[in-house]
């Protein structure tokens, strides 16, 4: 009888230790979905617990089994818990548990890394190049007017198999810089400025400084301050910053030879003077595609079912561009967020005979058909997401990915344990 009692006490102590070592804080339930491509999900962690980040783990529950899930915590005014929901098809809901452990988790090398060298920031995923942000001043090819020098742009942008999708300083448009976000006809202090056509010597965009950089198992990225500088204001030979812009770039591994990249631009007036982004056929988030693409080996398709011949000046939630490359086939899906100015956004898509061979250029141009007034002491945000892929995707998949961006699944949160131990 005494031995049985001791055994019972020992089992209870073991159970208590186990419960202490791994206490479930909350159950997180996602609704059923048939998405075929992985997507990031996030919740406000502060609303659940104030337990230190290092003592938290996340696991997915499937029946009686549990699987550890990589996660990442974004810190700021609030903490946000991020993780990727992979492309598991089916009608079942997804259930995750947030768990408190008794000891800090070990810090293994993150899958998504950011490194800074020689005026560039390189983001990689498990050793594969994803994108490079150029913050040092880049000069055009020898013999070209140095007025085309530029900083603060993305090039190269790679596919998972290593194809380069972007191009800079093409002879037909030396001011084209891979992925970039300048504005064309701009009214500032009663003068017209052009931050796009920098060859006109009316203005440019310059990198200023980094606000933050981060690596992790869910995403890697950075926030960078860029300045839109007007020339000859207030007088000839002088310059003045008209707008400050913060780029917030996040790269995720979506799995299945795909990457996701969030591109968020926050604009505000740098002085007490308002800035008007005037109506014009292009300006804003632009993409100059690889020289490998032409009208015979690439295609454009929008959320409204328009091809390259009809896409220009039309509006869309997303635009898919892909084509043949040195290493097979690949492409990019551009997505616009519903809160963006003038959504669904007008687009600039070059015609099929551009530069005679059908070179590819794309831009979401929210000011294509109306002005946009930016007032002092206000912040204006444009949010875009890109899916970069090898092979091809279907219009149905493109719509699924856009929906997961524009309308993220609502995570049902059920607190289980005492969250603030």
C-alpha positions as CSV (number, residue, x, y, z in Angstrom):
1,X,0.0,0.0,0.0
2,X,2.9,2.3,0.9
3,X,4.6,1.6,-2.4
4,X,1.4,2.3,-4.4
5,X,1.0,5.6,-2.6
6,X,4.6,6.6,-3.4
7,X,4.1,5.6,-7.0
8,X,1.0,7.7,-7.2
9,X,2.8,10.7,-5.7
10,X,5.7,10.3,-8.1
11,X,3.3,10.2,-11.1
12,X,1.6,13.3,-9.9
13,X,4.9,15.1,-9.4
14,X,5.9,14.1,-12.9
15,X,2.7,15.3,-14.4
16,X,3.0,18.6,-12.5
17,X,6.6,19.1,-13.8
18,X,5.4,18.3,-17.3
19,X,2.6,20.7,-17.1
20,X,5.0,23.3,-15.7
21,X,7.5,22.7,-18.4
22,X,5.0,23.1,-21.3
23,X,1.9,25.1,-20.3
24,X,-0.6,25.7,-23.1
25,X,-1.4,29.5,-23.1
26,X,-3.9,29.7,-25.9
27,X,-5.4,27.7,-28.7
28,X,-5.4,29.4,-32.1
29,X,-7.9,28.2,-34.7
30,X,-7.9,29.1,-38.4
31,X,-11.0,28.5,-40.5
32,X,-11.0,25.8,-43.2
33,X,-9.4,26.9,-46.5
34,X,-8.3,25.4,-49.8
35,X,-5.4,27.7,-50.5
36,X,-2.7,25.9,-52.5
37,X,0.0,28.4,-51.7
38,X,1.4,29.2,-48.2
39,X,0.7,32.5,-46.6
40,X,1.8,34.5,-43.5
41,X,-0.6,34.8,-40.5
42,X,-0.2,37.1,-37.5
43,X,-1.9,37.8,-34.2
44,X,-1.5,40.5,-31.5
45,X,0.6,38.7,-28.9
46,X,0.2,41.4,-26.3
47,X,-3.6,40.6,-26.2
48,X,-2.8,37.1,-25.1
49,X,0.3,37.1,-22.9
50,X,3.2,39.1,-21.6
51,X,5.4,36.1,-21.1
52,X,8.9,36.8,-22.5
53,X,9.4,35.8,-26.2
54,X,12.2,33.4,-25.4
55,X,9.8,31.2,-23.3
56,X,7.2,30.7,-26.1
57,X,6.8,27.9,-28.6
58,X,4.1,27.2,-31.2
59,X,2.8,23.9,-32.4
60,X,0.1,22.6,-34.7
61,X,-2.3,20.0,-33.4
62,X,-3.5,17.3,-35.8
63,X,-5.6,14.7,-34.0
64,X,-3.5,13.4,-31.2
65,X,-0.2,14.6,-32.7
66,X,1.6,17.9,-32.5
67,X,4.2,19.5,-34.7
68,X,6.6,22.3,-33.9
69,X,5.9,25.4,-36.1
70,X,8.5,28.1,-36.8
71,X,7.4,31.5,-35.7
72,X,8.7,35.0,-35.3
73,X,7.8,37.9,-33.0
74,X,7.7,41.4,-34.4
75,X,8.3,43.9,-31.6
76,X,7.1,47.5,-31.5
77,X,4.3,49.3,-29.7
78,X,2.6,45.9,-29.8
79,X,4.2,42.5,-30.2
80,X,2.9,40.4,-33.2
81,X,3.3,36.7,-33.5
82,X,3.9,35.6,-37.1
83,X,3.9,32.2,-38.7
84,X,3.4,30.6,-42.1
85,X,0.4,28.5,-42.9
86,X,1.6,26.0,-45.5
87,X,-0.3,24.8,-48.5
88,X,-2.3,22.0,-46.8
89,X,-5.5,21.5,-48.9
90,X,-8.7,20.2,-47.4
91,X,-11.8,21.3,-45.6
92,X,-10.4,21.0,-42.1
93,X,-9.8,23.9,-39.8
94,X,-6.2,24.4,-38.6
95,X,-5.5,24.3,-34.9
96,X,-2.3,25.7,-33.2
97,X,-1.3,26.0,-29.6
98,X,0.9,28.7,-28.1
99,X,2.9,27.1,-25.3
100,X,5.0,28.4,-22.4
101,X,8.2,26.5,-21.8
102,X,10.4,26.5,-18.6
103,X,13.7,27.4,-20.3
104,X,14.7,29.8,-23.1
105,X,14.7,28.2,-26.6
106,X,18.0,27.8,-28.3
107,X,18.7,30.2,-31.2
108,X,19.5,28.2,-34.3
109,X,20.5,29.9,-37.6
110,X,17.4,31.5,-39.1
111,X,16.2,30.3,-42.5
112,X,15.8,33.8,-43.8
113,X,18.9,35.9,-43.5
114,X,19.8,39.6,-44.1
115,X,23.4,40.6,-44.7
116,X,24.9,44.1,-45.4
117,X,28.0,44.5,-47.6
118,X,29.4,47.1,-49.9
119,X,26.3,49.4,-50.0
120,X,23.8,46.6,-50.4
121,X,21.4,44.5,-48.3
122,X,21.0,41.0,-49.4
123,X,18.1,38.7,-48.3
124,X,18.6,35.0,-48.6
125,X,16.4,32.0,-47.9
126,X,18.3,28.9,-46.8
127,X,21.3,30.2,-48.8
128,X,19.4,31.2,-52.0
129,X,19.4,34.8,-53.1
130,X,16.0,36.5,-53.0
131,X,16.5,40.2,-53.4
132,X,19.1,42.9,-53.1
133,X,18.4,46.4,-51.9
134,X,20.9,49.0,-53.0
135,X,21.4,51.8,-50.5
136,X,24.8,53.1,-51.8
137,X,24.7,55.5,-54.8
138,X,24.7,53.5,-58.0
139,X,26.2,55.2,-61.1
140,X,25.0,54.5,-64.7
141,X,27.3,52.8,-67.2
142,X,30.5,54.6,-68.3
143,X,29.8,57.4,-70.8
144,X,26.2,58.0,-69.5
145,X,25.4,61.3,-67.7
146,X,25.9,60.8,-64.0
147,X,22.6,62.6,-63.4
148,X,21.2,59.1,-63.6
149,X,22.9,58.0,-60.4
150,X,20.4,56.6,-57.9
151,X,20.1,54.9,-54.5
152,X,17.2,53.1,-52.8
153,X,16.0,50.5,-55.2
154,X,15.8,46.7,-55.5
155,X,17.9,44.8,-58.0
156,X,18.4,41.9,-58.5
157,X,15.2,40.2,-57.7
158,X,15.7,36.4,-58.1
159,X,13.4,33.5,-58.6
160,X,14.0,30.4,-56.4
161,X,15.9,28.7,-59.2
162,X,18.2,31.7,-59.6
163,X,16.8,33.6,-62.5
164,X,17.0,37.4,-62.3
165,X,13.7,39.1,-62.9
166,X,14.8,42.8,-62.8
167,X,16.9,45.1,-64.9
168,X,18.5,48.5,-64.3
169,X,19.8,51.4,-66.5
170,X,18.5,49.9,-69.8
171,X,19.7,52.1,-72.7
172,X,16.1,53.0,-73.6
173,X,15.4,54.3,-70.1
174,X,18.5,54.8,-68.0
175,X,16.3,55.9,-65.0
176,X,14.6,52.5,-64.7
177,X,15.9,50.8,-61.6
178,X,14.5,47.3,-61.1
179,X,11.8,47.7,-58.4
180,X,11.4,51.3,-57.3
181,X,8.7,53.8,-56.3
182,X,9.2,57.4,-57.5
183,X,6.5,59.8,-58.7
184,X,6.4,61.7,-62.0
185,X,4.5,65.0,-62.1
186,X,4.7,66.4,-58.6
187,X,3.6,69.9,-57.5
188,X,5.7,71.2,-54.6
189,X,6.0,74.8,-53.4
190,X,4.4,76.0,-56.7
191,X,6.9,74.2,-58.9
192,X,6.7,71.0,-60.8
193,X,9.1,68.3,-59.8
194,X,9.8,64.9,-61.4
195,X,11.3,62.2,-59.2
196,X,10.9,59.5,-61.9
197,X,12.6,61.0,-65.0
198,X,15.8,62.0,-63.1
199,X,17.4,62.9,-66.4
200,X,15.3,66.0,-66.4
201,X,17.3,67.2,-63.4
202,X,14.2,68.3,-61.4
203,X,14.5,65.8,-58.6
204,X,15.6,62.4,-57.4
205,X,15.1,59.9,-54.6
206,X,18.0,59.1,-52.1
207,X,18.5,56.5,-49.4
208,X,18.9,58.2,-46.0
209,X,19.3,55.6,-43.3
210,X,18.0,52.2,-42.0
211,X,15.4,52.2,-39.3
212,X,15.6,48.5,-38.6
213,X,16.9,45.2,-40.1
214,X,15.8,41.7,-39.1
215,X,16.3,38.0,-39.9
216,X,14.2,35.0,-38.8
217,X,12.5,31.7,-39.5
218,X,9.3,33.4,-40.9
219,X,10.6,36.5,-42.6
220,X,13.7,38.7,-43.1
221,X,13.5,42.4,-44.1
222,X,14.2,46.0,-43.2
223,X,12.8,49.5,-42.9
224,X,14.6,52.2,-44.7
225,X,14.1,56.0,-44.9
226,X,14.3,57.5,-48.4
227,X,14.1,61.1,-49.3
228,X,12.4,62.6,-52.3
229,X,14.6,65.6,-53.1
230,X,13.5,68.5,-55.3
231,X,16.1,70.4,-57.2
232,X,16.2,74.2,-57.7
233,X,13.9,74.9,-54.7
234,X,13.7,77.4,-53.2
235,X,16.2,78.8,-55.7
236,X,18.3,77.7,-58.6
237,X,21.2,75.4,-57.6
238,X,19.5,74.5,-54.3
239,X,17.6,71.5,-53.2
240,X,14.9,70.6,-50.7
241,X,13.4,67.4,-49.5
242,X,9.7,67.3,-50.4
243,X,8.7,63.9,-49.1
244,X,10.0,61.4,-46.6
245,X,9.3,57.7,-47.5
246,X,9.8,54.6,-45.4
247,X,10.1,51.3,-47.2
248,X,9.1,48.3,-45.1
249,X,10.2,45.1,-46.9
250,X,9.5,41.6,-45.6
251,X,10.4,38.4,-47.5
252,X,8.7,35.1,-46.6
253,X,9.3,31.6,-47.7
254,X,6.0,30.3,-49.1
255,X,7.4,26.9,-49.9
256,X,7.0,25.0,-53.2
257,X,9.6,27.0,-55.1
258,X,7.9,30.3,-54.2
259,X,8.7,33.4,-52.2
260,X,6.4,36.2,-50.9
261,X,7.6,39.7,-50.5
262,X,5.6,42.6,-48.8
263,X,6.5,46.0,-50.1
264,X,5.0,48.8,-48.0
265,X,5.6,52.5,-48.7
266,X,4.8,55.2,-46.1
267,X,4.8,58.7,-47.4
268,X,4.6,62.0,-45.6
269,X,5.5,65.6,-46.3
270,X,9.0,66.6,-45.2
271,X,8.0,70.3,-44.7
272,X,4.9,72.3,-43.9
273,X,4.2,72.5,-47.6
274,X,1.7,70.1,-49.1
275,X,2.7,67.8,-52.0
276,X,0.4,67.0,-54.9
277,X,1.1,63.9,-57.0
278,X,-0.4,64.9,-60.3
279,X,-2.4,62.8,-62.6
280,X,-0.1,61.0,-65.1
281,X,0.0,57.7,-66.9
282,X,2.8,56.3,-64.8
283,X,4.3,56.9,-61.4
284,X,4.5,54.8,-58.2
285,X,5.5,51.2,-57.7
286,X,7.3,50.2,-60.9
287,X,9.0,47.1,-62.3
288,X,11.4,46.9,-65.2
289,X,11.6,43.3,-66.2
290,X,14.6,41.2,-67.3
291,X,15.9,41.7,-70.9
292,X,15.2,38.1,-71.5
293,X,11.5,38.8,-71.8
294,X,9.8,40.0,-75.0
295,X,6.4,39.7,-76.6
296,X,7.0,36.2,-77.9
297,X,8.1,34.5,-74.6
298,X,6.2,36.3,-71.8
299,X,2.6,37.1,-70.9
300,X,0.6,39.4,-68.7
301,X,-2.7,38.5,-67.1
302,X,-4.8,40.6,-64.6
303,X,-7.4,39.9,-62.0
304,X,-10.0,41.3,-64.5
305,X,-9.0,38.8,-67.2
306,X,-7.1,41.2,-69.3
307,X,-4.0,40.3,-71.3
308,X,-1.0,42.5,-72.2
309,X,-3.0,44.0,-75.2
310,X,-5.8,45.3,-73.0
311,X,-4.1,45.7,-69.5
312,X,-2.7,49.2,-69.9
313,X,-4.8,51.9,-68.2
314,X,-7.2,49.3,-66.8
315,X,-7.6,48.7,-63.0
316,X,-6.9,45.4,-61.2
317,X,-6.4,43.8,-57.8
318,X,-3.5,41.8,-59.1
319,X,-1.3,41.4,-62.2
320,X,0.6,38.3,-63.1
321,X,3.7,38.5,-65.4
322,X,5.8,35.5,-66.3
323,X,7.9,34.1,-69.2
324,X,10.8,32.0,-70.4
325,X,14.1,32.4,-68.6
326,X,17.6,31.0,-68.8
327,X,16.7,28.4,-66.2
328,X,13.2,27.4,-67.3
329,X,10.1,29.5,-66.7
330,X,9.2,31.9,-63.9
331,X,7.4,35.0,-63.0
332,X,5.9,37.4,-60.5
333,X,2.5,38.2,-59.2
334,X,1.9,41.9,-58.1
335,X,-0.9,42.4,-55.6
336,X,-2.5,45.7,-54.4
337,X,-4.1,46.1,-51.0
338,X,-7.7,47.3,-50.8
339,X,-6.9,50.4,-48.6
340,X,-4.5,51.7,-51.2
341,X,-5.3,55.1,-52.7
342,X,-7.6,54.7,-55.8
343,X,-8.0,50.9,-55.4
344,X,-8.4,48.9,-57.6
345,X,-5.4,50.6,-58.9
346,X,-4.8,51.7,-62.5
347,X,-1.8,50.2,-64.2
348,X,0.8,51.1,-66.7
349,X,1.7,48.1,-68.9
350,X,3.9,48.6,-71.9
351,X,2.4,47.7,-75.3
352,X,3.4,44.6,-77.1
353,X,5.6,46.5,-79.5
354,X,7.6,48.4,-76.8
355,X,11.1,49.0,-78.1
356,X,10.0,46.9,-81.1
357,X,10.8,43.6,-79.3
358,X,8.1,43.9,-76.7
359,X,10.2,44.7,-73.6
360,X,8.2,44.3,-70.3
361,X,7.4,47.2,-67.9
362,X,4.7,47.3,-65.3
363,X,3.6,49.8,-62.7
364,X,0.7,50.2,-60.3
365,X,-0.1,53.9,-60.9
366,X,-2.7,55.1,-58.4
367,X,-2.4,58.7,-59.9
368,X,-3.0,57.6,-63.4
369,X,-6.4,59.1,-63.6
370,X,-6.6,61.5,-60.7
371,X,-4.4,63.7,-58.4
372,X,-3.4,62.7,-54.9
373,X,-2.9,65.5,-52.4
374,X,-0.5,64.7,-49.5
375,X,-1.0,67.1,-46.6
376,X,1.6,67.9,-43.9
377,X,1.5,66.0,-40.6
378,X,-0.3,63.0,-42.2
379,X,0.9,59.6,-43.2
380,X,0.0,57.9,-46.5
381,X,0.5,54.2,-46.9
382,X,0.6,51.9,-50.0
383,X,0.8,48.2,-49.5
384,X,1.8,45.6,-52.1
385,X,2.7,42.0,-52.0
386,X,4.6,40.0,-54.6
387,X,4.6,36.3,-55.2
388,X,7.9,35.3,-57.0
389,X,7.7,31.8,-58.5
390,X,9.3,29.2,-60.7
391,X,7.1,27.6,-63.4
392,X,3.6,29.0,-63.6
393,X,0.6,29.6,-61.4
394,X,-3.1,29.7,-62.4
395,X,-5.5,32.7,-62.1
396,X,-7.3,30.8,-59.4
397,X,-4.1,30.5,-57.4
398,X,-3.4,34.2,-58.0
399,X,-6.8,35.1,-56.6
400,X,-6.3,32.8,-53.6
401,X,-2.9,34.5,-52.8
402,X,-4.5,38.0,-53.2
403,X,-7.3,37.1,-50.8
404,X,-4.9,35.9,-48.2
405,X,-3.2,39.2,-48.5
406,X,-6.2,41.5,-48.7
407,X,-8.4,39.6,-46.3
408,X,-6.2,37.5,-43.9
409,X,-8.0,34.7,-42.2
410,X,-9.5,35.6,-38.8
411,X,-7.7,33.6,-36.1
412,X,-10.0,32.5,-33.3
413,X,-8.1,32.9,-30.0
414,X,-9.1,30.8,-27.0
415,X,-7.0,31.5,-23.8
416,X,-6.4,28.2,-22.0
417,X,-3.9,28.8,-19.2
418,X,-2.9,31.7,-17.0
419,X,-1.2,33.9,-19.6
420,X,1.0,36.1,-17.4
421,X,2.9,33.6,-15.3
